[in-house]
């Protein structure tokens, strides 16, 4: 892990999220740094994935969701009137828990985003495919089989293909929702190495249940849990090594040492 950037990429300010009348997240306030990996940790059901989806407005797709407070990307309010969801999702890419490869060729999986954003030139698209696959160390493995279905790849290769697809539109932030939980240890190691490489260029935010993974790859850690009111709250946010060595809240220590969760 590199020295932590001082540049704030995303800032959340007193964010509350409701599903109808259900209060899911309460008063979430913290800064996420550019060119660093931030891990969101906490027990199941505390709102980790809900928080992650706030950053590219994936929650917009869920009925009756209401968000209060402010989320800023480079000081621009992402829920403001001046930023629509589609250009936001170009800046903030998402990689899901299980590889969601589209039922099309490897090549077409990569170019679907650039085409959507107006790139039609075949040579430009071919260059984007090669560059994106090189970034995830997949080019040498698939360069002679780009017309093969993406679903023909191994699960680990499929997840790297999904990351390459996210990178193809040149995002600034990458969200990863337990993106290694469905993979074998070897594939997990490749994805973790890839995270560390990509963090030299992007802000990366991961959700993980794996405390060892959070400690291995992340620069900052945000611990969320459900309080007595059954609402997800941010208990502690700190550099990962500091939080794991000297947690400031007893609940944090209990969680990272496996006493609950």
C-alpha positions as CSV (number, residue, x, y, z in Angstrom):
1,X,0.0,0.0,0.0
2,X,1.3,3.4,-1.0
3,X,1.4,6.5,1.2
4,X,-2.2,7.7,1.6
5,X,-3.2,10.5,-0.7
6,X,-4.4,13.7,0.9
7,X,-6.9,14.3,-1.8
8,X,-10.5,13.6,-0.9
9,X,-12.4,12.0,-3.8
10,X,-15.8,11.3,-2.1
11,X,-17.2,13.0,0.9
12,X,-20.4,11.9,2.7
13,X,-22.0,14.4,5.1
14,X,-24.8,13.3,7.5
15,X,-26.2,10.8,5.0
16,X,-29.4,9.0,6.0
17,X,-31.1,6.4,3.8
18,X,-34.6,5.1,4.1
19,X,-36.4,2.2,2.3
20,X,-39.9,3.6,2.7
21,X,-40.4,4.0,6.4
22,X,-37.4,1.8,7.3
23,X,-34.3,3.8,8.3
24,X,-31.3,1.8,7.0
25,X,-28.4,4.2,7.4
26,X,-28.0,7.0,9.9
27,X,-25.8,10.1,9.9
28,X,-22.9,8.6,7.8
29,X,-20.1,11.2,7.6
30,X,-16.6,10.4,6.3
31,X,-14.1,11.2,3.5
32,X,-12.8,8.7,1.0
33,X,-9.4,9.4,-0.5
34,X,-8.2,9.3,-4.1
35,X,-5.7,6.6,-5.1
36,X,-6.3,4.5,-2.0
37,X,-8.4,1.5,-1.0
38,X,-11.2,2.0,1.5
39,X,-12.7,-1.1,3.1
40,X,-16.2,-1.0,4.4
41,X,-16.5,-3.8,7.1
42,X,-19.2,-4.9,9.5
43,X,-21.6,-7.7,10.2
44,X,-24.3,-8.9,7.8
45,X,-27.3,-6.7,7.4
46,X,-25.6,-3.5,8.8
47,X,-25.9,-1.6,5.5
48,X,-22.4,-2.0,3.9
49,X,-23.7,-2.7,0.4
50,X,-26.4,-0.1,0.7
51,X,-23.7,2.5,1.5
52,X,-21.6,1.3,-1.4
53,X,-24.5,1.7,-3.8
54,X,-25.0,5.3,-2.7
55,X,-21.8,6.3,-4.4
56,X,-23.1,5.5,-8.0
57,X,-26.8,5.9,-7.3
58,X,-27.6,2.2,-7.7
59,X,-30.1,2.7,-5.0
60,X,-32.1,4.8,-7.5
61,X,-33.2,1.5,-9.0
62,X,-34.9,0.4,-5.8
63,X,-38.5,1.7,-5.2
64,X,-39.2,4.0,-2.3
65,X,-35.6,4.8,-1.4
66,X,-35.0,8.3,0.1
67,X,-31.6,9.8,0.8
68,X,-30.9,12.8,3.0
69,X,-27.6,14.5,3.5
70,X,-25.0,15.1,0.9
71,X,-22.6,12.9,-1.1
72,X,-19.9,14.8,-3.0
73,X,-17.7,13.5,-5.8
74,X,-14.9,16.0,-6.4
75,X,-17.0,18.6,-4.5
76,X,-20.0,18.0,-6.8
77,X,-23.2,16.8,-5.2
78,X,-24.0,13.4,-6.9
79,X,-27.6,13.7,-6.0
80,X,-27.9,17.3,-7.2
81,X,-29.8,18.5,-10.2
82,X,-26.6,19.0,-12.2
83,X,-25.5,15.3,-12.4
84,X,-27.5,12.5,-13.9
85,X,-27.1,8.9,-13.0
86,X,-25.6,7.7,-16.4
87,X,-22.6,10.1,-16.5
88,X,-22.1,9.4,-12.7
89,X,-21.8,5.7,-13.3
90,X,-19.2,6.3,-16.0
91,X,-17.1,8.0,-13.3
92,X,-18.0,5.5,-10.6
93,X,-17.8,1.9,-11.8
94,X,-19.2,-1.2,-10.0
95,X,-18.0,-4.8,-9.6
96,X,-20.5,-7.1,-8.0
97,X,-20.1,-10.1,-5.6
98,X,-20.5,-12.7,-8.4
99,X,-19.2,-12.1,-11.9
100,X,-22.0,-10.6,-14.0
101,X,-20.6,-11.4,-17.4
102,X,-23.0,-10.5,-20.2
103,X,-24.0,-13.4,-22.6
104,X,-21.8,-12.1,-25.4
105,X,-18.2,-12.4,-26.5
106,X,-15.2,-11.2,-24.4
107,X,-14.7,-8.4,-26.9
108,X,-18.3,-7.2,-26.7
109,X,-18.4,-7.4,-22.9
110,X,-15.6,-4.8,-22.9
111,X,-16.9,-2.4,-25.6
112,X,-20.5,-2.3,-24.5
113,X,-19.8,0.7,-22.2
114,X,-17.6,2.7,-24.6
115,X,-20.2,2.2,-27.4
116,X,-22.9,3.4,-25.0
117,X,-20.9,6.6,-24.4
118,X,-20.5,7.3,-28.1
119,X,-17.3,5.5,-29.3
120,X,-17.9,3.8,-32.6
121,X,-14.5,3.6,-34.3
122,X,-13.4,0.0,-34.6
123,X,-9.7,0.7,-34.1
124,X,-10.4,2.8,-31.0
125,X,-12.6,0.0,-29.6
126,X,-9.9,-2.6,-30.2
127,X,-7.4,-0.4,-28.4
128,X,-9.8,0.0,-25.5
129,X,-10.2,-3.8,-25.2
130,X,-6.5,-4.5,-25.3
131,X,-5.7,-1.7,-22.7
132,X,-8.5,-2.7,-20.4
133,X,-7.6,-6.4,-20.5
134,X,-4.0,-5.6,-19.9
135,X,-4.9,-3.5,-16.8
136,X,-6.4,-6.7,-15.3
137,X,-3.6,-9.0,-16.5
138,X,-6.1,-10.9,-18.7
139,X,-4.9,-9.9,-22.2
140,X,-2.3,-12.6,-22.6
141,X,-4.8,-15.2,-21.5
142,X,-7.6,-14.3,-23.9
143,X,-6.1,-12.2,-26.8
144,X,-6.5,-15.1,-29.3
145,X,-10.0,-15.9,-28.2
146,X,-11.8,-12.5,-28.0
147,X,-14.8,-13.8,-29.9
148,X,-15.4,-16.6,-27.4
149,X,-18.3,-16.1,-25.0
150,X,-17.3,-14.3,-21.8
151,X,-19.1,-17.0,-19.9
152,X,-16.6,-19.6,-21.1
153,X,-14.0,-18.2,-18.8
154,X,-13.2,-19.5,-15.3
155,X,-14.9,-17.6,-12.4
156,X,-11.7,-15.8,-11.6
157,X,-11.2,-14.7,-15.2
158,X,-14.8,-13.7,-15.4
159,X,-14.4,-11.4,-12.4
160,X,-11.3,-9.8,-14.0
161,X,-13.3,-9.4,-17.2
162,X,-16.0,-7.5,-15.2
163,X,-13.3,-5.3,-13.7
164,X,-11.9,-4.7,-17.2
165,X,-15.4,-3.8,-18.4
166,X,-15.7,-1.2,-15.7
167,X,-12.3,0.2,-16.6
168,X,-13.1,0.5,-20.3
169,X,-15.1,3.7,-19.7
170,X,-12.2,5.3,-17.8
171,X,-13.8,5.7,-14.4
172,X,-12.3,7.6,-11.4
173,X,-13.7,5.4,-8.7
174,X,-14.2,1.6,-8.6
175,X,-16.7,0.0,-6.2
176,X,-16.2,-3.7,-5.3
177,X,-19.0,-5.5,-3.4
178,X,-17.4,-8.6,-1.9
179,X,-15.9,-9.2,-5.3
180,X,-13.7,-12.1,-4.1
181,X,-16.3,-14.0,-2.0
182,X,-17.3,-16.4,-4.8
183,X,-13.7,-17.1,-5.9
184,X,-11.1,-19.7,-5.0
185,X,-8.0,-18.6,-3.0
186,X,-5.8,-18.4,-6.1
187,X,-8.3,-16.2,-8.0
188,X,-8.8,-14.1,-4.8
189,X,-5.0,-13.4,-4.6
190,X,-5.0,-12.2,-8.3
191,X,-7.9,-9.9,-7.6
192,X,-6.2,-8.5,-4.5
193,X,-3.0,-7.9,-6.4
194,X,-5.1,-6.2,-9.0
195,X,-6.7,-4.0,-6.4
196,X,-3.3,-2.8,-5.2
197,X,-2.2,-2.1,-8.7
198,X,-5.3,-0.2,-9.7
199,X,-5.2,1.9,-6.4
200,X,-2.2,3.7,-7.9
201,X,-4.6,5.3,-10.3
202,X,-8.1,5.0,-8.9
203,X,-10.1,5.4,-5.7
204,X,-11.3,2.0,-4.8
205,X,-14.0,1.2,-2.2
206,X,-14.6,-2.4,-1.2
207,X,-17.1,-4.2,0.9
208,X,-15.7,-7.3,2.6
209,X,-16.5,-9.8,5.3
210,X,-12.9,-11.0,5.2
211,X,-10.9,-9.2,7.9
212,X,-7.6,-10.6,6.6
213,X,-8.4,-9.2,3.2
214,X,-9.2,-5.8,4.6
215,X,-5.9,-5.8,6.4
216,X,-4.0,-7.0,3.4
217,X,-5.2,-4.5,0.8
218,X,-7.0,-1.5,2.3
219,X,-5.5,1.8,3.4
220,X,-8.6,3.0,5.3
221,X,-11.4,1.0,7.0
222,X,-14.9,2.1,7.9
223,X,-16.7,-0.1,10.5
224,X,-20.5,-0.1,10.3
225,X,-22.9,-1.9,12.6
226,X,-26.5,-1.8,13.6
227,X,-27.2,0.1,16.8
228,X,-29.9,-0.5,19.4
229,X,-32.3,1.3,17.1
230,X,-31.6,-1.3,14.3
231,X,-30.1,1.4,12.1
232,X,-26.7,1.1,10.4
233,X,-24.2,3.6,11.8
234,X,-20.5,4.4,11.3
235,X,-18.8,3.3,14.5
236,X,-15.2,4.0,13.5
237,X,-13.2,5.2,10.5
238,X,-9.4,5.1,10.5
239,X,-6.3,3.9,8.7
240,X,-6.7,0.2,8.5
241,X,-3.5,-0.8,10.3
242,X,-4.4,1.7,13.1
243,X,-7.9,0.4,13.5
244,X,-6.8,-3.2,13.6
245,X,-4.0,-2.5,16.0
246,X,-5.6,0.1,18.3
247,X,-9.4,0.2,17.8
248,X,-10.9,3.2,19.5
249,X,-14.3,1.6,20.1
250,X,-14.9,-1.7,22.0
251,X,-17.5,-2.7,19.4
252,X,-14.8,-2.4,16.7
253,X,-12.4,-4.6,18.7
254,X,-15.1,-7.2,19.3
255,X,-15.9,-7.4,15.6
256,X,-12.4,-7.5,14.2
257,X,-11.3,-10.1,16.8
258,X,-14.3,-12.3,15.9
259,X,-16.4,-12.0,19.0
260,X,-19.4,-11.3,16.9
261,X,-20.4,-10.9,13.3
